[in-house]
Amino acid sequence: MRFLILAAIVVALLVGAGGRTATAQPASVRELTLGTSSAGRPISAVRIGDGARKFVLVGDTHGGPEANTYALASQLTDYFRVHPEAVPASVSLYIIPTLNPDGLALSTRFNARGVDLNRNMDTSADACPENDWTIHVQGAYGIESDTGGPYAESEIESRLIRDFLLDAAGVIFYHSSGGDVFPAACEHAPSIALAQTYAAATGYHYDRYWPNYLITGGMHDWAGSMGIAAITPELINGVDADYDQNLAGVQAVLSNAEALLPLPADHMVGDVPIPALIWRYWQSHGGSERFGAPLAVAEHVGPITRQFFARAVLEIHPDQADTPFIVQLAPLGRATAAGQPFAPVAAGEGARFFAQTGHTLRESFADYWERSDGLNMFGYPISEEFAAPTADGQRRIVQYFERAIFAYYPEDGSVRLEPLGWSALIQQRLRAPTAVQQIR
């Protein structure tokens, strides 16, 4: 009898009006610092929820002239902080009030280095060559200028959003003005569906593309090329935040998240499957040209997912979610250098000195390292330049880094990575207990 009474009390607590069970606990709310701008200002975000579908709202890419998008993103942040239950369990909602805090502080469209961040992305991975990055860009009011940046993804803010979106399902980049919504290019169906839903909920006009001028190196097009549902709403004017309309738009997406926010998908390269996050990193950081082809299917080592490519081993580190390092190169350069007498050197003229390892970087290697987001991708140099045999049997100038070995090819002036992934896979297979050793 006592058990039945306790059971009845539990049921009464769980059942609400109308016979429905009580609602789940509200989503968690977390404050994040994603990184810093070119001038060192923090770029922050708020995360609401813990679902698998990462949905990101990005405000104020164009700084002061589009400060109303900063106001909108801030108001949306305030709403979802107070109403975290509005985020469904399947979604993690991220809001970045400003991606360009320097432009906001300096009342300019550009970042502190004079670059238009929404013309700086590498959009060469999609099927539309007309939107590929170029230094000479079109902009508002018919103005053309050389503000696309010295090279694609030259800016710290561009690299930050690229790496932060690697595991995203959907993203909205807010701009002004125009009162319309357009999706990523190249007939990307998830982006089109997201844009049409958002336009219907906000009352904005749906456009298949931005009709006023050509956008090259756009963030929405980069995201679409990675399989992320990506749209750009243009607020009605350059002053008002259009809060009610855009809250309705976000709510419409959240209420249909499973259909509108597709989870990252695995890909086949040749006959080898690549996990979604590794594929996005591989594709957006140079693909086969930089890393070579996949050599084997991915494997799991504890929580880490690892896959061998010809010139690197790429790893997913779940504990690094919401940082630039959720996917990273394994430290094969340091492993290969173990036991070699790479003595530190003194700082010299014409070279960049790294006190962290006591080594320098110069000329072609410095240029390749910098253009590749070198510290995040390759780590610090752990040797100086020196001549050594390379994998092709030639003697070349090489330099060791924590996660790679650079080799200089004077015949075409290029820098290439040594095939450390291939070497690591061969060594792993030779050490395997099932390996058949041959004695000759």
Secondary structure, DSSP 4 states (H G I P E B T S, - for coil): -HHHHHHHHHHHHHB-GGGPBPPPPPPPEEEEEEEE-TTS-EEEEEEE---SEEEEEE--TTTGGGHHHHHHHHHHHHHHHH-GGGS-TTEEEEEES-S-HHHHHHT-SS-TTS--GGG-S--TTSS-GGG---SSEE-GGG-EES-S-SSTT-SHHHHHHHHHTTT-SEEEE-EESSSEEEE-TTT-HHHHHHHHHHHHHHTPEE-SS-SSS---S-HHHHHHHTT-EEEEEEESSSS---HHHHHHHHHHHHHTHHHHSPPP--EEETTEEE-HHHHHHHHHTTHHHHH--B-S--EEETTEEEEEBSS-EEEE-GGGTTSTTSEEE--HHHHHHTT---------TTSEEETTTTEEE-HHHHHHHHHTTHHHHH--B-S--EEEE-TTS-EEEEEEETTEEEEEETTTTEEEE--HHHHHHHHHHHHSTT------
